[in-house]
Each structure stands twice: as structure tokens, then as C-alpha cells.
């Protein structure tokens, strides 16, 4: 990959992270159920808060800025929140920046001002401290964790479908492969909204558990998850933004507030997984049977048992707390939410590349950064979008990969047929042939011209090579040569 292309892609990714941060700030204020007065109060509260920025820094966003982001989102959706990356040509020599990074990594507590002094004392010149600071931000070298003591109390949602809590649990070995359980429970009722075992702990298996839950149980107001790789993937935030769900992550190293899902997982271990020993797991044919057994346990045991904390059956409490009829997303909304997207810049040839694939797009998009929307399991069908408009399907020009790298199938591919070539055996045969062409030292030792028995002091170990005789025999051969 060319250096300029890599820089352009990195800037586009940074712009996308900024857009995700903007949506996290305004996701409460764009609720259509809020009145103008309620929205104004909420925006003022947001303007008085400190946020963790898209790159780890502490930020405070002004009220006019929040209002402007809300207008953008209403006019163009998530795409309108993505800033256009600035085209900046680096003027500071690369070796100077590399030295500054080395000084920062050597002692992370060094500030940009201090590193500027060191560079000036070393070479007589240094870039501005602001230049170094921006460079450290791009490389995420400016983050400092400052633990602050905090008091946590008990929390329970006021209504059902207000908060769903999700997490993953390591499951048994089925068909020779490790399984993982993705699960979402309702915070107020403790009812299981969606759960599914899979062979991988990734976003695809997370979607397999969340999508049926949204179709059957409706759309929650917020989803509370940890910072595991499937839950921080940009796909999940895009799905939540499409359906209007607030996505909340627990702070790293602070699992407080996740006690309900952890308590449910303990129940799963004590009542379900305890019945699946190594011998029992061998009788489970496949993943579908494991999910069927788990669903039977949830519906007949867990949902029917009175919860010790709520004093009611989980599923009954959920039914009593949700509106009737329950608002559910349409199939078209679910399909749109669970599509994946990536941003690419259209080349001069009106093509874009995606995971070793090349696609032809509309010539009007040359030089523009477009959004490619696709199903992760099918990279041959890609929709091109720009500025909130659809520009049709991207025509496959060269296909080298048919699915996204993260979209690994549940069933692994069959191993290739054996070639029948034993490489080490071939090396052994070649080595034996080389030895046959060399001098037979044993024959030299047993030569009839040197049959004298060694003295007791010079006695050789049986089978040991007599280097003295070998040297004498070599000298004799040299004298006989003309």
C-alpha cells in the first residue's frame, strides 16, 4: 500500500471515530419524544459535562456545537456527522518525529514542551510543541489513566426495555471446538432478551444473538456492554445509531453496574453448564442442538422461577412492564441496521477497493469518500452511498475475497487432500546419498598397513575414530603422490 493511501485511510478512520463520538454526545437529545423545552434542558446539561473524546482526551462541548450536531443528524443522519479529513502535507522531517516519539515512549510522563527542549538541545532545532502534541494525539501517546475513587450504589431500570445488558460467557467444547454464549437480559425484569452460542467471540456471533432479540422483544432505549472487542466494534454503534439505541460501555477496569448479567451467568454455570460434562458434550451433535438445549432451560426453568431480587418470574415481569402492543422494528429497519459499512475514496479510475476486491462505481464520485454498505458474508453485493444518497450497487471488477475477514463461518472449511509428499523423508534419502560419496573413515582405520595394537595408554574406545592413525595415513598418501 502506498504511504499516501495509508495516510488517507487513517485520516478517514479518524473522521469516522469523531462522528461516532458526536453521535454518542447527542444520542439522548435526538429522541423524538422529547419536547422542545426538555431537549433544551438536556442540551444545557450536556454542555456542562466533560466527555471522553474520540481519542481519549477530556472534552467539553458547547451548547451551540451540540445544537449544530443535532441539526446535522436530522438533516443527513450519521453521514452528516462525519467530518471531511483535512489534506495536510507534513513539513516536519520524519526522522525528527520518530525521535520525538522515541523520547515520549521512553518516558511517557514527558510533555511535548519538555521533548521540544530536548530536541533543541540535541540538534539545535525542534518543531513547535503544538506540532509534537498533535502528533502524539494521532499516535494515541497522550492518554493517561487517572483513577478516581467513586462510590457506587444499587441501580435498577424504572421500566422494561429501558436498559438491556449484554456480555459473553465461555461455554463447553462441542464437536471439538470451544463455544461462546452471547446474551442480553432486561435490567428491570432480568428476563433473557436474546442468547445464542457460537464458535467465535466476534461481532458476527454477537449479531446472531442481538438481531432475533430486537425482532422479538422490541428496541430498547439503551444497551449496556463492556469493552470487549465485539462490543466496541463500529458495527454495533452503527446498528444502534440506525435504530436509535443509546450504546453505553462500562469503564475499563470498573465492572460496577454489570452485576445482573454476571449473576445470570453464575446461574447458567450452576444450573445449565454443570449438566454438560466432557462426556455429555460428546453426545451433543452440533451447535444447533446446544442452542436448543439452552433455550429449553431458559424457557422452562429460568423464566418460570421466581427471581430472588424482584420477587417475580422474569418473563412475567417483563410482559407486565412493556407496552401493548409492543413496538418492534420492521424487517427493512433490521436489515439496514445489521449491514456493515466502510469508507473508501474513489480513485481516478472510478474504482474502490475493499479487502482485496476492486469495484467500479459512478464516475461522478471520483475523488470523493463514499460509504460502502454490505452484508459481511457477501462482498459481491455492495451499495455505494454518498452524502446520504444511494448511488446504486458497486460493480465487482476483481473479486479476491467473498466474505469479510471478521465473518468467519460456523463450520470450518474441510482440510485440503493430502499431497502424499513426505518432505523429511526426501531429505533423509538425499542426505544418505551424500554420505555414500564421502570418505569411509572406518575403512581407513582398519587399513592393513596400520595393524599395530595400541598401548594401554593409547587404547581407543571401541568404535571411536583414531585421529592419530588417520593423520599418519593421510601423510603417507601425500608422500606417494607424484
C-alpha positions, -999 to 999 in steps of 0.1 A, spaced: 0 0 0 13 35 -9 22 57 20 -2 85 9 -31 60 5 -24 46 40 -23 82 54 -56 90 37 -73 59 50 -60 66 85 -75 102 83 -108 87 71 -109 64 101 -101 92 125 -130 112 109 -153 82 115 -143 80 151 -151 117 155 -186 111 140 -192 82 164 -182 105 193 -206 132 181 -235 107 180 -227 94 215 -230 130 227 -263 138 210 -280 104 211 -301 113 241 -311 147 227 -323 134 193 -351 114 210 -383 124 190 -404 120 222 -387 150 239 -404 183 238 -385 215 228 -382 225 264 -370 191 276 -345 190 248 -331 224 257 -327 214 293 -309 182 282 -286 201 259 -276 225 287 -268 196 309 -247 181 282 -228 213 277 -218 213 314 -204 178 313 -169 165 305 -168 138 278 -141 113 269 -131 124 234 -127 101 204 -90 98 212 -91 95 250 -89 132 259 -113 151 281 -136 174 262 -164 199 270 -188 206 241 -206 239 239 -243 242 236 -242 258 200 -220 229 189 -244 203 203 -273 221 186 -254 222 153 -246 184 156 -284 177 162 -293 197 131 -267 178 110 -280 145 123 -316 154 115 -307 166 80 -283 138 69 -282 111 96 -249 96 107 -231 105 74 -236 142 82 -217 138 114 -185 126 96 -161 154 91 -141 157 59 -104 149 67 -82 178 61 -55 174 35 -23 183 53 12 179 40 37 170 66 65 196 68 84 183 98 111 157 89 101 122 96 133 114 115 126 143 139 91 130 146 105 95 151 130 108 176 102 127 194 81 95 196 111 75 210 116 101 237 79 100 246 78 62 248 110 62 268 93 83 295 56 87 289 54 114 316 74 138 293 53 166 279 55 180 244 72 211 258 99 190 275 106 169 244 109 201 224 136 213 248 154 180 245 153 181 206 166 217 206 194 208 229 203 178 208 202 192 173 197 229 177 163 229 162 129 214 171 93 217 158 68 236 179 54 218 210 19 220 195 31 201 164 45 173 187 14 173 208 -8 168 177 15 140 165 13 123 199 -25 125 198 -26 109 164 -5 80 177 -25 78 209 5 85 231 -11 112 251 -35 91 272 -31 90 309 -53 70 332 -61 88 364 -81 65 388 -105 84 409 -124 69 438 -161 66 433 -190 54 453 -214 31 435 -250 23 446 -276 -2 435 -294 5 403 -325 -8 386 -342 5 355 -376 22 360 -393 3 332 -388 -28 310 -368 -23 277 -352 8 292 -318 -9 296 -305 -42 282 -272 -56 295 -251 -78 272 -220 -99 277 -203 -131 266 -196 -163 285 -172 -191 277 -191 -223 270 -184 -260 267 -164 -278 239 -188 -291 212 -177 -310 182 -141 -304 192 -145 -266 192 -148 -241 220 -182 -223 223 -191 -188 235 -225 -176 247 -237 -141 238 -266 -130 260 -287 -99 266 -310 -95 296 -335 -68 306 -323 -48 335 -356 -45 353 -371 -79 348 -339 -100 344 -356 -118 315 -334 -131 287 -340 -110 256 -317 -129 233 -290 -156 237 -270 -178 214 -240 -200 215 -214 -196 187 -179 -209 179 -163 -175 179 -163 -145 201 -168 -119 174 -193 -94 161 -210 -119 137 -219 -141 166 -230 -111 186 -254 -101 158 -268 -136 157 -279 -131 193 -290 -95 192 -309 -94 159 -336 -120 169 -339 -103 203 -347 -70 187 -372 -86 163 -390 -105 192 -386 -82 222 -386 -47 206 -360 -20 206 -345 -10 240 -337 26 249 -301 17 257 -277 -12 257 -250 -16 284 -220 -36 275 -183 -39 284 -152 -31 263 -146 -65 247 -137 -64 211 -171 -75 197 -189 -47 218 -166 -18 208 -167 -27 171 -180 2 150 -206 -21 135 -225 -23 168 -225 15 172 -238 19 136 -266 -6 143 -276 13 175 -275 46 157 -297 33 129 -323 20 154 -320 50 178 -305 29 206 -281 45 231 -249 24 234 -232 26 268 -198 10 277 -186 3 312 -153 20 320 -123 -2 317 -113 -18 350 -147 -9 366 -172 -37 363 -197 -20 386 -232 -20 372 -227 -53 355 -237 -74 385 -270 -86 370 -255 -102 339 -227 -117 360 -253 -131 384 -272 -146 355 -240 -162 341 -234 -178 375 -269 -193 373 -261 -206 339 -230 -223 352 -247 -237 383 -278 -250 365 -270 -255 328 -233 -259 322 -229 -281 352 -250 -307 334 -227 -306 303 -196 -325 314 -170 -337 289 -188 -369 284 -222 -351 279 -207 -326 255 -195 -355 233 -231 -365 228 -242 -330 216 -241 -333 178 -237 -297 168 -242 -260 178 -279 -261 169 -285 -288 195 -266 -269 222 -287 -237 215 -319 -258 215 -310 -272 249 -302 -238 263 -334 -223 250 -354 -251 267 -336 -244 300 -343 -207 298 -380 -210 289 -389 -239 313 -366 -232 343 -351 -197 344 -381 -177 331 -406 -197 353 -386 -195 386 -393 -165 409 -363 -142 410 -349 -137 445 -343 -100 439 -375 -90 421 -399 -114 437 -415 -122 403 -409 -145 374 -385 -128 349 -407 -132 318 -439 -124 336 -424 -92 350 -412 -82 315 -446 -88 299 -462 -67 327 -438 -38 322 -438 -33 284 -465 -15 264 -491 -35 245 -488 -37 215 -450 -39 217 -433 -16 191 -409 -37 170 -386 -27 142 -397 -36 106 -377 -62 87 -363 -34 65 -351 -15 95 -334 -46 109 -317 -53 76 -304 -18 74 -292 -18 110 -272 -50 106 -255 -42 74 -218 -33 77 -202 -2 62 -167 11 55 -155 43 39 -132 44 8 -120 72 -15 -129 67 -52 -98 66 -74 -93 84 -107 -104 52 -125 -138 53 -107 -129 23 -86 -127 14 -49 -110 -14 -31 -123 -34 -2 -104 -64 13 -85 -73 -19 -116 -67 -41 -120 -40 -67 -153 -24 -76 -164 0 -103 -186 29 -91 -202 60 -107 -178 84 -124 -194 113 -105 -178 100 -73 -142 103 -84 -121 118 -56 -149 116 -30 -150 95 1 -180 71 -2 -197 47 22 -198 10 11 -227 -8 27 -227 -46 25 -235 -79 41 -203 -92 57 -210 -127 43 -214 -114 7 -188 -89 -6 -202 -92 -42 -233 -71 -34 -222 -37 -22 -243 -5 -22 -225 29 -27 -237 59 -7 -225 95 -6 -239 125 13 -269 104 24 -278 93 -11 -276 59 -27 -256 57 -60 -265 21 -68 -245 -10 -65 -208 -13 -69 -199 -35 -99 -175 -62 -90 -143 -56 -110 -120 -81 -93 -131 -104 -65 -104 -120 -44 -124 -124 -12 -161 -132 -10 -167 -125 27 -154 -100 53 -124 -112 73 -144 -110 105 -173 -130 91 -159 -164 98 -184 -193 92 -196 -215 120 -184 -246 102 -147 -246 93 -136 -254 58 -127 -290 50 -89 -297 51 -73 -300 17 -65 -335 4 -30 -348 13 -3 -344 -14 14 -377 -5 48 -359 -3 70 -367 28 94 -338 28 115 -350 57 118 -385 41 131 -369 9 157 -350 29 168 -382 46 173 -400 12 193 -371 -1 215 -370 30 222 -407 27 233 -403 -9 257 -376 1 272 -398 28 279 -426 3 301 -402 -18 323 -392 12 355 -410 26 349 -442 46 369 -433 77 362 -468 93 379 -484 63 409 -461 67 413 -471 104 412 -508 96 439 -505 68 463 -535 68 493 -511 69 484 -500 104 476 -532 123 497 -524 154 479 -527 186 477 -495 207 493 -494 241 473 -494 272 477 -456 275 466 -450 239 438 -476 239 408 -464 219 372 -467 229 355 -493 207 340 -476 177 359 -444 183 378 -428 154 417 -429 158 427 -394 147 464 -402 150 462 -431 126 441 -411 103 467 -383 102 495 -408 95 476 -424 68 469 -390 52 506 -381 53 515 -414 36 491 -407 8 506 -373 3 542 -388 0 530 -413 -26 516 -386 -48 540 -376 -77 
